[in-house]
Amino acid sequence: MKFLELRKYITSGVAVVLLLAAVSVLGWRVVQYVSGRQPVNFPHASALCHVALHVPCAACHTGIVGGTHAGLPKLAVCALCHDPDRKDGPKCPPALAAALKSGTEIPWKQHSRAPKHVYFSHYRHAVLGALNCAECHPDVTRLESPPPPPWRNPVRMAKCIACHRAKHASTDCLGCHR
């Protein structure tokens, strides 16, 4: 009799553990999805947007030309072209107009990040190597929403090595790894 009672408790305990595991995995997926969303929807591909107007990536991601990190656009960069009070200029979405009027930076979320042991320079790749951004990043010219977060489309070392070999660039480990 005691064996059957013990078996019942073990079976219900396993069910509880499996249920908790499933809820945890689902919760983690929701956190990943929500954390990947930007505070302002930025449709790169829209007809009146930056890509259609042939604005280069480096115009907004200013670190491409002079630094190691591409960076996310600062409000001052947006203000160079966008003015919420001007009627004849570029369209100013409500969230951007509110940020420009209040002077509050948009809290963009970084979607690409190299691991700490990897040294990556946008300047070396985009300027010196003359690579197009879409060679490493998703082709944003076709995206109507922000690019996927890195856990959905990670840059893998094999892709970097293949590109370096195809372009006859160094594959010396210490060139990229610290």
VENWO-V122527 format. One record per residue. N is the residue number from 0. PSI is psi as a letter, one per 40 degrees, with the letter a starting at -180 (* if undefined). Layout:
N/PSI
N/PSI
This chain:
0/d
1/d
2/d
3/d
4/d
5/d
6/d
7/d
8/d
9/d
10/d
11/d
12/d
13/d
14/d
15/d
16/d
17/d
18/d
19/d
20/d
21/d
22/d
23/d
24/d
25/d
26/d
27/d
28/d
29/d
30/d
31/d
32/d
33/d
34/e
35/e
36/i
37/i
38/d
39/h
40/h
41/g
42/g
43/d
44/e
45/i
46/d
47/e
48/a
49/d
50/d
51/d
52/e
53/f
54/h
55/i
56/d
57/e
58/d
59/d
60/g
61/d
62/e
63/d
64/d
65/e
66/a
67/d
68/h
69/d
70/i
71/i
72/h
73/i
74/d
75/d
76/d
77/d
78/e
79/d
80/d
81/h
82/h
83/e
84/e
85/h
86/d
87/e
88/a
89/i
90/h
91/h
92/i
93/d
94/d
95/d
96/d
97/d
98/d
99/d
100/d
101/e
102/e
103/h
104/i
105/h
106/g
107/i
108/h
109/h
110/e
111/h
112/h
113/i
114/i
115/d
116/e
117/h
118/h
119/h
120/h
121/d
122/d
123/d
124/d
125/d
126/c
127/d
128/e
129/f
130/i
131/i
132/d
133/e
134/d
135/d
136/i
137/i
138/g
139/e
140/e
141/e
142/h
143/e
144/i
145/i
146/i
147/i
148/i
149/d
150/e
151/d
152/g
153/i
154/h
155/i
156/d
157/d
158/d
159/d
160/d
161/d
162/d
163/d
164/d
165/d
166/e
167/f
168/i
169/i
170/e
171/h
172/d
173/e
174/d
175/d
176/h
177/*
